[in-house]
Amino acid sequence: MATTAPAIDRDALKAKYAEERDKRLREDASEQYIRLESEFSDLAVDPYMPVKERAPVTDHVMFAFVGGGFSGLCAGARLKQAGFDSVRIIDKGGDFGGTWYWNRYPGAQCDTASMIYMPLLEETGHMPSEKYAHAPEIREHCSRIGHQFGLYEHALFHTQVTAMEWDEARSVWVIETNRGDCFTAKYVGMGTGPLHVAKLPGLPGIELFTGKSFHTSRWDYSYTGGTPEGAPMTGLADKRVAIIGTGATAVQCVPETAKTAKELLVFQRTPSSVDVRANEPIDPDWFGAVSKAGWQKAWQENFTAHFGMGMPEKDLVNDGWTDLAKRIRANMAKVPMSEWTPAKMMEAFEDADYEKMEEIRRRAEALVEDPDTAENLKAWYRQLCKRPCFHDEYLQAFNRPGVKLIHTDGQGVERITEKGVVAGGVEYEVDCIIYASGFEVWTDFADRTGFDPVGRGGRKLSDHWASEMRTLHGLQMHGFPNAFLVQATQGAAFIANYPHNLVDHADTIAALVSYMEDEGLDAAEPTAEAEQKWLDFLLTGNRNTLANTECTPGYYNNEGMGLRERDKYNLGHPGGALAFFRHIEQWRNSGEFEGLEFS
């Protein structure tokens, strides 16, 4: 039975949060991880699709896009809709999907509602099968977009770009790859995503283990048995399995692994906050009634509005994200106008967060039978200090007789041996180690992508960004004509529903390219003045609150070290995400493209 909600002692709770944060701080911060591809290349091989031999490509396309996930698919689809057929997408995976190509671990699904997360639903006519679609359906949807918009025709898979340079004389980009390709494109887009370079914990002895080991983004079904579609992992019936990590990935794959493994040991440094997901099938009759013309954009904007300066009358999505937003708004509304100060507003915000996190901690008490395990699964930090998680089976998985939580009290795993995992001075012998350790976040752009774009005058993007990231609208850079970044930073910066950023940037790209082709223009880029003006405008808002060093360490705050000085522009529109979407829609629809210089 759930316990009665206790009164919140704000000072005691703050002290508890600080205590839990401090025990997790490490001097090596993000350096504690190692890159899967560079350190363990054998584990980074694509286990899902063989590489097909092909001849090097040496042609010309109008638009080349690096990244075959949602970014490339949305941009490609919008360009195709605008009437441009010569579009090429390059991706290191064997098919479209991006993160959904690689993340085929059991139980993988979106944690923002399918209706707003899966892009181009209206254009493809697809109805998600459930409120939170599982990975196979999302991956199939990516393929659907690729087929419907003819994006397979020029695509290059299992291919990594190694060089990209602007040819001033010809007004084209010259692109080289690891497959010997050398082709040109008038326009280029880059959408390699924030979560695509897999990382491993840099644990002593990690190379010594003689059993089976793999990263969750390279799940080895030949060892575990089963399929990404959910067939039972019969290969684990006699195996003792360790999962290292308890972030968003582990929250999804632990319940499925627990069902089939003889024994499952979950090694935890910091627990995730795991709220109710309440997943359910989508009713076709209901979907037919709501999916009228323009429905998906309306739903996305309704969701985004809950995190901006106003509150919509209806909550169309009605999930854990909007619940927190509504609580915060309700608390702020209680503050008399005469007391509207930053301190009072922050106090109202914190109270809503404290209340919500207390509910989530009590949920662990109610669902987990062993009191010690339940206590160790409680998250002691603000909800937005780490990525909020929602799941209907994760906490209950620890009630299974073969599942054990190894809580390291913030210290993490000590080392790996030939036989298993050492934590708290105890060696746990296992047959298999699964690393649910996530992806690189704060490494430099060129380092993550594997190439450093070279613009006008031989200037590299890394030089242009030597002091800080510099863009106009998070999309274009001075000195890099006809080049587009499809991501969130310096635009809407909306993490609660990341694809909303991508669809919007795709709309802008299609509008600008259409204008240039109609006018017979060769190149476009922001002026230096426009770029600086945008950066100055970004700084009129709040600094990046997700990188708060008062939070427990994680990838949001660079493992507790906070942002570097050069990262101060990792911001979004001062008025919030919806304000950016309104601004950029007016900017592209005006046909003036203020701030750009054409030639």
C-alpha positions, 0 to 999 in steps of 0.5 A: 500500500502506498504511504501517505505523503509526508510534509516536505522539509525543503531545507532537509531535501536540499541537503539530501540532494547535495549529499547525494550529488557530492558522493558522485562527483569525480575529477575525471568527469566525462573523461571517465568514459571511453569510446566504443568504436576506437577502443573496442572496434570489434564490439562496434561492428554492425550486428544487424546488417552485413556491409554490401560491397559497392564501387566508389561514388563520384557524381553530383547531387543537389543536396547531401545530408549526413545522418539517416535518422529523423534529421535526414529523413525530415529534411529529405522528405521536405525537399522531395515535397518541394520538388527536388529529387537529387537528395542523398543521405549518408549514414554509417548504419545499414539503413535509415533510422539513426539511433533507432537503427542501432538501439534494438535492445529488448524493450526499446521504445520512445518515452515521448508520446508517439503522436508527437515523437514520430515525425511525418505521421500525417504525411505518411498516413501512419497510425502509431499502434500504442501511445509509446511505440516500440523500436521496431515500429519506429524503425519501420516508420523510418523505412516508410519515410525513406520509401515514400519520399524516394530517399533510398535511390541515392542513399549511401549506407554503411558509409562515414563522411571523412571530409567536407570542403567548400569549393569556392570556384564551383560553389559546391561542397566536395564530400569524401567518405571512408568508402572511397567516395568523392562527390559534390553537392550544392547544399549540405546538411548535417544531422548526426544527432546528439546520441550516436557515438557509443561510450563504455565506462573506462573501468580497469580490466574491462578488456580482461573479461572472458565471457560475452560483453556488448553495448546495448546499441550493439545488442547481440541476439545471436548470444541472447536469443530472441529478436528486437521484435520481442521473441523470448531471449532463450539463450539467457536461460542458463546465464548469469547476466550483469547490466551496468548502468541504470539510465533510460536505456536500462530502464527499458531493457532490464524488465525484458532481460529479467524475464529470461535470464537465469540471474540478472545483476543490475549495477547502479551508481545513480537511480533514475526517476521512474514515473508512470508511463501508462502505455496503451494501444491507440484506438483506430476510431479515436485516431480517425476522429482526431487526425484531421488536416494539420493535426500533428503540428497542432499536437506538437505545438500543444505539447510545447506550449506547456513548457513556454510562457502560456498554458493551453486550455487542453492537454492533448498529450497528457503525460508525465512531461505535461503533468510536471509543467501543469504542476509548476504553472499551478504553483506559480499561479498561487503567488500574488502578483505583488510578490512576483520576484525571481526568488518567489518564482523559483520557490514555486517551481521547486515546490512543484518539483519536490512534490512530484519527486516525492510521488516518484520515490513513494512509487518505488516504495509501493511497487518494490517488495524488498524495503532496502531495494526500494530505498536504493531505487529512490532518486534524490535529485530534481526531476530535470537534473537527469533524463526523466524516465517513465515505465510500467515494469522496471521497478516491478522487475526487482521483485523477480527472484533472479533479479538483484540490484547492486547499489554502489552508493554513488561510487559505481563499478570498481573494475572488471575481471576475467570472471565478472564485475567488482563493486563494493569490494565484492566480485560478482562472477557472470557469464555476460556483461551488458553495458547500458552506458549511453553515448557521448554528449559534450565532446566537440562536434568534429570529434563526434562526427569524424569530419571537420567541415571546411568553409570559405577561405579554408576555415574549419568549423572547429576554428569558427567555433574555437571560442563558442558555437556560433550560428544563426537560428542554430541552423546556419553558420557564417563562412559556410555557404549552403550548409545546414545544421539540423539539431536543437541548440541555439534554436528551440532547444526543446529536449522534451520532444526533440523531433519537433526541432528537426521537423521545423528545421526541415521546413526552413531548409526546404523554404530557403532552398526553394527560394534560392532555386527559384531565384537562380542563386548560387550560395547563401550564408548568414552575415557575421553581424546577423550571427553575432546579433543572434548570439547576443539575443540568446544571452538575454535569456537564462543560462542553460539550467539543465547544466546546473552543477547543483544537480547530481552528475550526469550528461546534462551537466557534464558529469557535475562539472557544468558547462565550459565557458565556450558552452555558454551559448548552448541555449535556446530562444529566450522566450522558450521553444514555442517562441522560437517556432513562431519566430522562425516560421515568420522568418521563412514565410516572409521570403526576406530571409533577414540576416542572410547574404546571397550570391 
